[in-house]
Amino acid sequence: MPRHIVPILLARIRTLWEGTMAKAAAKSRVAGHQTARSKTPAKRRAVTAKPAAKPKRAARKAPQKFTVSHARDAEFKADGLRPYARYRDLGIAAASNGLCQAHVIRMIPPVTDEVRKRHYHDTELQLIYVLKGWMKNEFEGHGEQLMEAGSCWLQPPKIKHTVLDYSDDLEVLEIIVPANFKTVDLTK
């Protein structure tokens, strides 16, 4: 993947996150209020007589820290979500204070029934970019998809999907918002 893509992706993730938080804050402010038009004339007067409420301050976000992860220092560990994969943590979760996580994943052959379990992830954003090899998935409403080196896809929140197969040399970059999320196994 071209090096200039990662900062662009991270900037887009931050923009999406901030937009989501702003919408949630706006909804909570408006949720309990009726408009003056929807009220009777007597109630309209009562509404205008009330002093304006002070706007609520948005909670301060924890500051982000600079981080860099070099391939030459790469260490792949078996400490991620999938036991049939090895993960190279890129340090983004710690540096972003949980805003998002990013890692390079190496899938371990062969593809087994454990890999093929139908599931979904309760995320706000999940973006995958194939660095090397290929991967075949099935997505609810979109059928089977063959992803090859250079393919990139966005998995909407809670989309049901199944990993069907992958090459012995598969490596993907995965970026997820937020860093901590829940995976739901649908085969139980």
N, C-alpha and C positions, 0 to 999 in steps of 0.2 A: 504494500500500500504506500502511495506517495506520502512522504513525511508531512507535507503541508496539510493533509486531510485531517489529521488527528486534532489539531487546535481548532479547526473549523467545526468539527463534530462536537467537541467539548463546549464551544461557545454556543452552538445550537441547543445542546442539552440544557445549559444554564438558562437560556432564553425560554425554553419550554417549561422548565421548573419554575422560574419566576412568574411566568404567565399563569401557570396552574395555581400557584400560591395567591396571586393577586385576584384571580377569579373566585377562589374559595373565600377570601377575605370579603370581597364585594358581596357574595351571596349571603354570608353570615350577617352583614350589616343590613341588607335589604330584606332578609327572610321574614321578619316579623312585622314589617311595616306595610300598611295599605296606602294607596295613593289618595290624595285629597278628593279627587273626582269620584272615587268609589264610595264615599261617605255621604251621609245626608248633610243638608246645609248647617244644621246645628253642630254636627260633629266636625265639619270643616272648620268652623270658627274655633272649636276647641283645639284643633290641630295647630292652627296658626297662633294661638295664644301660648303654646308651650315654648319655652326657650329652646334654642337649637342645641342639640347634644354635641358635646365635643367629639371630634373624630378620634377613633381608636388608633393608637400607634401600632404599626406592624411590628411584630416581634423581630428583634435583631437576629440576623443570620450569623452563624459562627463564621469567622473569617477563613478563607481558603489559604492554603500554603503552596508555595512553589514546590514542584516535585519533578523528577526526571527518572526514567527507567531505561537503561541501555540494554540492548540485546546481548552485548558482550558479558553482561553481568547476570544473564538470565538463569533463573533457577525454577524448574517446573516441579510443583509439589502435588501430592494427592490429598489436598486439604480443601477442595471445593465442593460444589453442589453434587457433582456426578462422580461416583466411585470408579467409573470407566473412563475417566479423563484426568489429565494432569494440567495444572494451572500455573501460569506465570502472572502473579499479581503485579500490576503496574503502579501501585501505590496511590491510586486516585481516590479510593474510599477514604483513606486516612487524610489525604491532603484536602479533600472537599468536605470533610466533616460529615460524611454520610450522604452527601448530595447524590453521588453516583459511584459506581464501581466500574473498573475496566480491567480486563485480563485477556491474555492470550491462552487459548485452550488447545491442547493436543489430545485428540481422541485416541483411545487405546483399542486396537483391534483384538479379537473379532467383534462384530456387531452381534449382541446377544439379545435375548428376550427382555432382559433388564433395561437395555438401551431403548427398546421399542415400546416402552410403556407410554400410553397416552397421558398427557398432562397439560397444565398451563401454569404460567407464572403471574403472580399478582404484582405487576410492576406498573409504572407510569410510562416507561419507555424501555424497549429492549432492541438494540441494534446489533446486527452480526455482520461481519465482513470476512469472507473467506480469503485467507492469506496463502494457503497451499492446499492442494488436493481437491476433493469434492465431497459433497454431502447431499443426501436425498431425504427430504422431509415431506410430510403431509400436513396441511394446515386446514382447519375447519373453514369451509366455504371457498377454498382456493385450490384444493386438490394437491396432487404430488408436485413437488418442485425440486429440480436438480440444480444445486448451487455449486459453482466451480470457482477456482481461484479468480478473484476480482469481483465475484458476486457479492451484493450487499442487500440485506433485507431488514425491514422493520417489523417486529412482531407487536401488534396492538395489545394492550393490556388484556389479559385473560384469554387470549386466543388459544383454543385447544389444538394441540399439535402432537405429532409423533415423528421421532427420528427413525427412518427406515433403513438407511445404510450409509456408509461413508468409506472413503479410501483409507488405506493403512497410514498415509502420511498427512491426514487432515490436521490443519491448524486454522483456527478462527480467532478474530478479535471480537470480543463481546463487550458492549457498553450498556449498563443497566442503571435506570433511575427508579427508585432510590437504591442505595447500596445494599440495604437490608430489605429483603422481600420474601414472600412465601411462594413455594412451589406446591401445587396440588396434583397428586397422583390420581388419575381418573380410572385406574384399572382395579381398584379395591372394591 
